[in-house]
Amino acid sequence: MAAEKNERVVITGLGGPEVLKLVEEDLPCPGPCEVRVPVLAVGVAFADSLMRHNLYPGTPPFPFAPGYDIVGEIDAIGEEVGKFQLGQRVAALTMVGGYSQYTIVPAAHLVPVPSRLDPAEAVSLVLRYVTAYQMLSRIAALCAGQSVLVHSAAGGVGTAALQLGKIAGLKMFGTGSKPKHDLVSALGAVPIDYRAENFVQRIRELAPKGLDCVLDPIGGMHWWESYSCLHRGGCLLCFGAQAAVSKGKLNAGFGFALLGLMNLLPTGKKASWFNVKHLRDQHPDWFRQDLSKLFDLLANRQIQPVIAAKLPLRDALIANEMLEKSQVSGKIVLLPQE
């Protein structure tokens, strides 16, 4: 039986993790083509931090609950929802709303989750593994033997990319701080200490002919340095702009102008911006197919999400502090039902 009230963590205004507040509200009801999902697990993402500073495109007005990816079990179904059932475990890329005990999701965005999967592991695939898989397979279309440099290799998307790249037989390199090199090595990549080494020079030593692909979430001139590591025909995929965030402002204009310039140069190289939600909206069938494939890989233990921490919903502030201070490797997951 569903509860009568719903606890959510909302962003009350601009600021750091301190603007997150736990509130109790009436239980939401699904409308036509919607379902209500008691959230078993929700991921903590860098996008949550950007939203708190109103730096993420499409950020709703305050207050609202963040939460980009969820796994839960349907407990109420609106009209015109055909193929899902009460009690069915599902996943969704929500962008917002996940920091809740109960949330409303359009049925069109749901992907069935095998019930035997751990919710915290399953939710780790929805944003980060789909992002990594689609960049490597859908966009760059890399094959066995080709090479890739993964920046922030010990992070959520980075560890996902290395695991998927190893399955695909890729030759991999990964940047990270020295304490994270054991993890990067264990995942099958040659670690590069971005603090002590010039990664461009190191790549030229390790792969003199250049790379097939670079995955870069940093932004700005870092994208140009990554671009220089490619051989003719190589592909730079940018999926974040961490370096563009400073003093509460998003200074991404230069970086995106640089991306445009790269594609005008007669180098034979490509540079693209990747956003998993945009591709989900353009090709919802791809998202369902790719996430379902990833669930199969997880069920067969061919991939192993790196879970940094599991915390109750009331500790969302602590989780966001951990993320912003880069204190952990892997995914931070909130468990709203605990």
N, C-alpha and C positions, 0 to 999 in steps of 0.2 A: 504494500500500500504506500502510495506516494506521501511525502510529508506535506504539511499545509504551508510551510514557509520555505524560502530559498535563500541560502547564504551566498553572497557574491563578494569578491574583492574588486573594488572599483578604483579607477584613477580619478581623484577628486579635482585635480588641476595640474598646472605645469610644475615639474620638479623631479627630484630624485625618488628613490624607493619610498621615502617617507610620505608621499602623497597617496600611497595605496591604503585603502580603508576597507575593512570588513563590514558589510551591511547585511541586514535581514529584510527581505521583501516578500511580497505575495508570490506564490508559485505561478510561473508563467504557463499559459495554455497555447498549444499549437494552433495555428490557423490553417487554411487550406494549403495543401502541398507541403506541410511542415510536420515535424515530429518533435517531441520533447525527449531530451536525453539526460538522464542522471549521469554526470560526468565521473568516470572512474579514474581517468588520468588526463592531465593537460600539461603540455610542454611550456617551459619558460624560454622565451626567445629574445634575441637582440632587438627584434621589432617592437617588443613590449616596452623596452627602454626608449626607443625612438618615439613611440607614441606618447609616452609621458612628457616628452619635450616638444610634442606637436611637430615632429620632424619626419613623420612617416606619411607618405601619400595616402589620402583617403581616411585619415584619422577622424573618428566621429567627435562630436562635441562632448566635453566633459559634463557630468561624470559618465563613465562607461567601464565595463569589465573588459580587460584585455584577455588574451588567450588564443593563440593562433592555430593550435591543433589539439584535437580531443579524441578520446576513445570512451565510449559509454554504452549503455544498454537502453533501448527505446522503452519508455513507459507510458507514452500517450501519442496517439496518431491523429492528425487532422484529416479533414475530408480530402478526397482525390489523391490519397497516398495508396498506391497499389501493391508494390512488391516487397514492402517491409512489414515485419510483424512485431507485436509486443514481446519484449524480452530479448530481441535480437541485438547482438553486439555489433556496433558500427564505429567507424572512424570518419572524421571530417576535418577539412581545412577550413576553419571558421574565421580566421583573421582576428576577430574580437569575440568576446562572450564566453571564452572557455574557463576563466577563473570563476567558476560557479558550480554549485552543487547540481543545479539543473539549468539547461540551456536549450533554446529553440534553434533547430537547424532545418534548412530547406531539404526536403527528401532527395532532391536532385544532386546534392553534394555528398550524400552518404556512400560509404564503401563498406561492404560487409567485412567483419573481422572474425577469423576462426576463434571459436570460444576457448580453445585450449591455450591461446597465447596470453602471456602476462600483459595486462593493460599498459604498464609503464614501458615495457619493451615495444609493444605495438605502437604506442603514440610516438615513439622516437622515430618511426619510419615516415610518419605522415608529412612532415615538413622537410626534415633534413635529408632523409634517405631518398625521398622522391626528388628533391632538388639535385642531389648528387647523381642519381640514376639518370634523370632526364638531361642533365648537362653532358654526362659522359656518353650516353647512348642515343638520346633523341637529337641533340644539337651537334655535338662534336662527332658522334657516330664512330667512336674509337674501336679498333679491333686489337686482337691479341698481338703483342709485340710492339705496339705503339707506345709513346711516352707521354707522361703528364706530370706537371708540377702542381702540387696542391698547397696553397698558402693556408696558414692557420690549420695545419694538418692535424693537430690534436683537438680541434674544436668539434662541434657537432656535425657540420657538413663535411669537415675534413676527415674525420674518422670514418664517416659513411662512405666518402669517395674512395678512401684507401681500401676498405673492405670490398667494395664493389669492383674497384680496379683490379684487385688481386684475383677475384673470381674471373674477371675478363681477360686476365693474362697480360695486363699492362705493365710497362716499366715505369716505376713511380718514384718521385722525389717529393719531399714534404718539408716545409719550413715550420719551425717552432722553436721555443726557448729550450735551452739545454736540459732542464729537468723533464721535458716531455719527449726527449729523443728515444727513450726506451719504448714508449708507446708507439711512436711513429715507426720505429724499426720493427716492432712486433707485428704491425699491420702491413708490413711488406714494402715499405718505402725507405729510400736513402734519406736520412734526416739532414737538414741544413739549419744551422744556428743563425737565424736572421739578425741576432744582436751582435755576434762576433764575426760573422762572415758576410761578404757581399754576395747575395744569392745569384746575381747575374753572372759574376765571375765564376762562382762555384759550378753553376750549370754549364758554362762554357768548358770547364774542365771535365765534367762528368758526361756531358752530351755535346761534343764539339759540333755536331751537325745541326743542333737545335732541337726543339721539342715539337711534338704534334699538338699539344694543348697545355694551357695554363688556366687553373681555376683561381680567381682572385677576388676576395671580399674586402680588400683594403681601400682601394680608390685612389684618386688623384694621380700624382706622378708615379706611384707604385704600379699603376696599370701600364704606364709607358715602359717601365723596367721589365715587367712581365712580358710585354709585347716583344721586347728585344730578345727574349729567350727563344722565340719561335723560329722555326725554319719557314721557308716559302711554302705556303699552303697550310700553315699552322693556324690554330684557333685560340684566341683569348676569350674566356667567358668570365664576365664580371657579375657577381651576385651579391655584392655589398659595397658599402662606401664608408667603412669604419673611420678612415682617416679624414673624411669630409665633415665629421661631427666635432665641433669645437666650440666651447663657450656657449652652449645652448643654441647653436646655429648650424644649419646644414649648408655647407659650402660645396655642393656637388656640381654646380654649373660648369666649373672648369673641367672636372673629370669627364662629364658627359660630352662636352665640346671636344675633349681629347679623343674620346671614343669615335666621334664622327670623323675627326681628322685622320685617325689610324686607317679607317676604311677608305679614305681618299688616296692614301699613299700607294704608289705602284710596287708594293712589296709582295703581293700575292697572299698576304696574311689577312685574317679576319678578326674583328673584335666586336663582341656583342654583350648586351646587358641581358641578364636572365632573372626573371621573377616567376616563381612557381605558381602564384595565384593567377597571374596574367595568362600563363600557358594553360592552367586548369580551366579558366574561363573560355579560352579559344578552342581547346581540345579536351573537353571533359572526359571523352572516351579514353584518351591517353592516360589521364590521371587515374581513372579507375583501373585500367589494365596494369599500369606500372605499380600502383600501390598493392594490388592483388598479387602481382608477381613477387613483390618484396615480402608480403606476408607469407607466401609459400617458402621463400628462402629462409625466413625467420623460423617457421615451423620445422624446417629440416635442419636448423642450426647451421646453415651455411653463412649466415651473418649473425653478428653478436653486437647489438647496440651497447655503446659505452654509457652506462647510467652513472652520472656523477653524484646525484643525490635524489632521494624521494622525501618529500616534505608534505605535511598537511596543508590545506588551503590557507589556514590562518597564518602560516609562515611564509606567505607570498613575498612579504617585504624582505625577509632573510634571503629567500631564493634570488630575488632581483639584485640584492647587494652582492651575493656570491657571483652572479653572472657579470656584473659591471666591473668587479675587481679581478676578473679572470682567475678566480681562485680554484677552478675545477677544470677537468677535462671531460668532455662528453656532455650528455643531456641532463638538465635539471627538470624533474617532474614533480608536479603537485598532484596530490591524491585527495580530491574534494570530498569523498565519502568517509574519510577517516577523521 
